[in-house]
């Protein structure tokens, strides 16, 4: 036992005492925050397109005003949505949002389209080669940027219906075309209703009406109306499944690389001279487990501090969700089972490998298997009890991730007990198989293959 603990301490210190480990530990939540704000940055940094509207013919009169009004209505709608987001944030945090934050949320709704006056020569030109030459000039890069246009929209009517031709500086930018198309579609709808004797004001009111639909469920915290607080447990479960997946893969990969490196440097042979293969395997699994626990505590601590600081009300709800029904204990149990299964498997593979190329024979199929729970976990947010999710929850390799994500929906106890028992039984089987394979791989120079791996399991290293 003492040798196992010494090996575990050595394995833990080999990574925990390095600067790279702590940098990568802190980098994950940092990149998580950057990823969450990436959509905002993209939206806020989207260039403003200078667009010219030109009405072709007397029948097109008024179409330019319709498109401009549509842009104004869209800007007003986005500003209203931004105000609702700010109000929701104030309600969730229990404190007023800083003016700078509120202003940033409002400014993020700015339109990416700006209508400008048409150059005199372009406005006076008639359809044909001369007009096309002017368009290529104003949309090209040969003229100064201050005179350059991003798009020119020609508005007209065909068979009484509003249509448009859109010239863009970029062949792949369809933002102006989509916006003009939606505006003309709305205008045509209003004209059709007006022709049928319906007041246009009624049509506009109908289009802008946003129904208030409230959800109710007997499973809600209040027993009636569903609020954002009722969604927190499912979000916590889903994030727990993804976090567990990240921890298991991180820990198992560290173990694989550690064993593989020591095998190639003959360090494993030195360890075998003073400790048994079982003690070495147990010590390595325990050491990396402590390393994984350190990562879990660090991520959890940083996330908890950030949530308490930014949104104390939400922090209380998340804490209640973790403690309600013992969700945190189920998460820890599935973490132990999932880590044990994959850790011993990766350690056994590493014992047969001396280079990363050797490990690719089995690593590819294993990683493809691990993609499955990532895809299925997303279904647990809305349909945690769907047949495919329930069936795959019984597969031991998927159990820890899917059941962690499903636990907030309170699956039947028979499924909880059954899947957990199956997971730990399979984990013990993996320990036995991996132990024999690790012993055989550590004592031989046989390259990794299905045949050598199966032979090691069958022969136990003899």
C-alpha positions, 0 to 999 in steps of 0.5 A: 500500500505504501508503494502505491501511495508513493507512486500516486504522489510521484504521478501527482507531483509530476504534473501538479508541480509544473507551470504548464499544468496551472496555466492550462487549468486557468486557461479552460475557464478563460477560454470558456468566457471568451467563447461565451462572449464570442457571439457578442464580439462578432455581432458588435464588430460586424462592419456597417454596410453603406447601401444605396436604394434606387427606385426604377420607374414610377411604379416603384415610387414609395418602395425605398421608404418602405425598406427604410421604415423596415430598418427603423422598425427592426432597430426599435425591436432590437432595442426593446429586446435589449432592454428586456435582457437588462431588466431580466439581468437586474431581476436575476442578480437583485442589483441594478445593471451598471450604466456602461453594461446597459449601454453596451447591450443597447449598442450591440443591437445597432444595425449593420446596414446604413442607407446613404444617398445615391451618387448623382451619376448612378441615380441618373443612369439607365439600365444597361452597360453604362450603369453596370460599369458605374456599379462596378466602379462604386463597388470595386476597390479602385476608388477611395474607400470614402466613395466606395459603396457596399451594395446598391439596391434597385427597386421596381415592380413586376406584375404589380409585385415589389421586386429588387436587384441587389448588387453587392461588393462581396459575392458571398455577403447576403445580408442586404439581399435577405433584409430587402427581401423580408422588407418587400415580402412584408410590404406585399403582404400589407398591400394585398390585405389593403386591396382586400379592404383591410386597414393597413394599420391592422396589418402592421399591428398584427405583424408586430404582435408578440403573444405572451405565452406562459408555461405551466407544469406540475413539476415546476418549483411553484407547482404551476407557472414555469420560470427560469429557475425551473430550467436551472437543474436541467442546465446544471445536469447537462453541464455536469455531463459535459464537465465529467466528459472533459475530466475523464478524457483529460485524466485518461489522456494524461495517464496514457501519455505518462505510461507511454513515456515511462515505457519508452524511457525504460522507467517502467522497468525500473519501477517494476523492480521495486513494485508490482504491476498492480501497485504501479497501475493502482498508484498511477490511477490514484495519482491522476485521479487526485490531479483530476480532483484538483482540476474539478475543485479549481474549476468549481471554485472559480465558477462558484466565485464568479457566479456568486459575485455576478448573480448571487440569486442564480448561485443560490438556485444552482446550489439548491439544484446540486443538493436537491435529490443528492444530484452532487452525490450522483455526479461524484459516483458517476465520476468515480465509475467513469474515470475508473473505466477509462483510466485503466483502459488508457493505462493498459494501452499506454503499456503497449506503446512507445510512441504516439503513433503506436497508440493511434491503433485503438485511440481512434475507435475509442474517441469515436465512441466517446463522441456519442454521449456528447451528441446524445447529452444535448437531447437530455435538455428537452427530452431526458426520457426519450427511448434512445437516451434511456437505452444508451444510458444502460451502455456502461461506456455512456452511463456516467455522462448520460445519467449525470445529465438525466439526474435532474429529471428524476429518472426511475430509481430502477434505472439509477440503481441498474445503470450505476450497478452495471457501470461499476460491475463493468468498471471492475471488469475493466480493472481486471482486463486492464490489469492483465494487459498492463502487466503484459505490456509493461514486461514486453516489447510487443507492439500494440495490436488487437492480437497482442492486446487480446493475448495479454488479456488471455495470458495475463502476462505469462 
